[in-house]
């Protein structure tokens, strides 16, 4: 929205500043930053040449940011009206930044490697191998809240060595050495195991403290000897524990093996043995027997079944191609004869490399890869398949696979803005929506120059594809920090007021934390796929719960392990992410709630108006409140804390929000009292809205502050989509995304499409 210049449309920038802008600064800013004052070593009226002052980007950028985010003026000072704020912000964008809404600056994205998540999915989509990236590579750094930010995805010699080792392991899994085809493999998911008389008690969570048995049936196709592997994990206790249990497995009435389980944080543990099977349905049983209990201060553990892998018959009479073999050897086994094999090697490499490198590959590169195949094949004891393995390893170690490269003319010319070529656009699309490489359909459209004219149809197709679930888990996991909830440093026994850790783990454990993560991601996914307004992330009167989570929330009528949609009309205190366990746990301290963290989270991730950093040497809340000698409620402690004048201004922004959520304890349970005193969840936001409880707070955030939420979400999703932080020159793009959301009832798929069609996604400019 452009401001009105009250008759000065033909005036010079200096005249507009003197007539329209300087009076606003004098009223709201100069008491601290003018007329001789320079708090924070920042003065707004100390300049010589006015023209140069109006072109001083470094001076106006912090002003623009602080006013937009409501950091300035301080909350205890007079505030701009909505029109005054819009006038000043628009003037800075047009006059100082010289932003052109018709030709927005697309910015530049640093060349970057694939992060762990992208690498894992790319390898799976190319070779059919689910590779444990967490075991091979260190965690990725984050920039602007996301781990796909180009400025933090660097590579070191040590990391390059790990990529080489990983490539060798991945190719061996995709193409096991020896025969082209391997013994048939079948899998029984862990979720298919359940107790004989209770289908709601499954293999997803089997406590060490209880005698238990779960079973699942599987159809064996042929008589013979089989290798059976149980893949499982041990969950529950976040710190080492003495608790142990005996695991025993039988297959078709035959003992496969047993193991004494203790504390183990491995993602996958395996128990393997061989058994004789007859054709027909066979019963797999897993029995757990308690052994040593946990010590008083230790949490309880549980067994989680991932899957059972059945490999056989082992006599080799029946064989089938592995998934990796089928994906690589597109025409089956290699032909006889050197010339025919060279042609086949060329076809294999052209197919694989174009997908791995995300664009057609020039002939010299293919020639070099085919030469690797031929040279390896000619070595003693080696074969054509060994040559293909070596060539694919070389591809997986290539910068063209490991890095996301976008080619443009004059890459060092910041004045040169160009559209992405269609291959780069295909890659941006696939990494945004699938966290992986483009599929054949995207690459085919790019090859024919037809991707842009079919963009909307392709986005619709990609969002319907199961791979789009990666967008939900990755984006929501970082935006709303749900990926961190299972490792939150929460201390349930302190919050529950019980003496022993194993007592608290029967009420609250890692399984519940995982349920919380899933609830939040399912809400986002439902809103995305059902054209619901995205503000229902705040105001939804429904959620997705299983029995465990419903019991924690005090919601009746939910039975079983599986998540189901639940109407929360009769529970106005619930609904929306701010009342979900994932947010309430993440934004708490280990032993108590934290109105500061909860308020900051909302300011940062819901309203997009972050508070400034806390001043140094601020005392801890308990330390400040302890001077009273009373057991205070959280609101009373926060009042003592705000008496510090250094804290008062910032806390006026976040405390009303955080205290409005005090009915929820640090575990996400609803309560009405604290230390025997009623909880007062009412408050007044900095922008003037009043509320009496969390239901009214949610309503305010989803209605009167809806535009702030739209802007914040647009900035977060754009940051994730393009792999760089949002800068001042993106203001016009963000404004257009907010307008688009408002015109389309807040639909998430419309926001995604608008981002994909925006200049920052479609174009790039050279670097400085």
Secondary structure as GFF3:
##gff-version 3
##sequence-region A 1 768
A	DSSP	alpha_helix	13	16	.	.	.	ID=ss1
A	DSSP	pi_helix	17	21	.	.	.	ID=ss2
A	DSSP	alpha_helix	22	28	.	.	.	ID=ss3
A	DSSP	alpha_helix	30	33	.	.	.	ID=ss4
A	DSSP	three_ten_helix	39	41	.	.	.	ID=ss5
A	DSSP	alpha_helix	50	54	.	.	.	ID=ss6
A	DSSP	alpha_helix	57	68	.	.	.	ID=ss7
A	DSSP	alpha_helix	82	91	.	.	.	ID=ss8
A	DSSP	pi_helix	92	96	.	.	.	ID=ss9
A	DSSP	beta_strand	112	113	.	.	.	ID=ss10
A	DSSP	alpha_helix	116	127	.	.	.	ID=ss11
A	DSSP	alpha_helix	133	136	.	.	.	ID=ss12
A	DSSP	three_ten_helix	150	152	.	.	.	ID=ss13
A	DSSP	alpha_helix	157	174	.	.	.	ID=ss14
A	DSSP	beta_strand	182	183	.	.	.	ID=ss15
A	DSSP	beta_strand	185	189	.	.	.	ID=ss16
A	DSSP	three_ten_helix	190	192	.	.	.	ID=ss17
A	DSSP	beta_strand	194	195	.	.	.	ID=ss18
A	DSSP	beta_strand	198	202	.	.	.	ID=ss19
A	DSSP	beta_strand	206	207	.	.	.	ID=ss20
A	DSSP	beta_strand	212	220	.	.	.	ID=ss21
A	DSSP	beta_strand	224	235	.	.	.	ID=ss22
A	DSSP	beta_strand	245	251	.	.	.	ID=ss23
A	DSSP	beta_strand	254	261	.	.	.	ID=ss24
A	DSSP	beta_strand	269	277	.	.	.	ID=ss25
A	DSSP	beta_strand	280	290	.	.	.	ID=ss26
A	DSSP	beta_strand	302	312	.	.	.	ID=ss27
A	DSSP	beta_strand	319	320	.	.	.	ID=ss28
A	DSSP	alpha_helix	323	328	.	.	.	ID=ss29
A	DSSP	alpha_helix	338	356	.	.	.	ID=ss30
A	DSSP	alpha_helix	363	378	.	.	.	ID=ss31
A	DSSP	alpha_helix	384	396	.	.	.	ID=ss32
A	DSSP	alpha_helix	399	402	.	.	.	ID=ss33
A	DSSP	beta_strand	403	404	.	.	.	ID=ss34
A	DSSP	beta_strand	417	419	.	.	.	ID=ss35
A	DSSP	alpha_helix	422	433	.	.	.	ID=ss36
A	DSSP	alpha_helix	440	447	.	.	.	ID=ss37
A	DSSP	three_ten_helix	452	454	.	.	.	ID=ss38
A	DSSP	alpha_helix	455	464	.	.	.	ID=ss39
A	DSSP	three_ten_helix	466	468	.	.	.	ID=ss40
A	DSSP	alpha_helix	469	471	.	.	.	ID=ss41
A	DSSP	pi_helix	472	476	.	.	.	ID=ss42
A	DSSP	alpha_helix	477	479	.	.	.	ID=ss43
A	DSSP	three_ten_helix	482	487	.	.	.	ID=ss44
A	DSSP	alpha_helix	492	496	.	.	.	ID=ss45
A	DSSP	alpha_helix	501	505	.	.	.	ID=ss46
A	DSSP	alpha_helix	510	529	.	.	.	ID=ss47
A	DSSP	alpha_helix	536	539	.	.	.	ID=ss48
A	DSSP	beta_strand	542	545	.	.	.	ID=ss49
A	DSSP	alpha_helix	547	553	.	.	.	ID=ss50
A	DSSP	beta_strand	564	567	.	.	.	ID=ss51
A	DSSP	three_ten_helix	577	579	.	.	.	ID=ss52
A	DSSP	alpha_helix	581	586	.	.	.	ID=ss53
A	DSSP	alpha_helix	595	605	.	.	.	ID=ss54
A	DSSP	alpha_helix	621	626	.	.	.	ID=ss55
A	DSSP	alpha_helix	634	642	.	.	.	ID=ss56
A	DSSP	alpha_helix	645	659	.	.	.	ID=ss57
A	DSSP	beta_strand	673	674	.	.	.	ID=ss58
A	DSSP	beta_strand	677	678	.	.	.	ID=ss59
A	DSSP	beta_strand	683	684	.	.	.	ID=ss60
A	DSSP	beta_strand	690	691	.	.	.	ID=ss61
A	DSSP	alpha_helix	694	702	.	.	.	ID=ss62
A	DSSP	alpha_helix	706	722	.	.	.	ID=ss63
A	DSSP	three_ten_helix	728	730	.	.	.	ID=ss64
A	DSSP	alpha_helix	731	743	.	.	.	ID=ss65
A	DSSP	alpha_helix	748	757	.	.	.	ID=ss66
A	DSSP	alpha_helix	759	762	.	.	.	ID=ss67
A	DSSP	beta_strand	763	765	.	.	.	ID=ss68
###
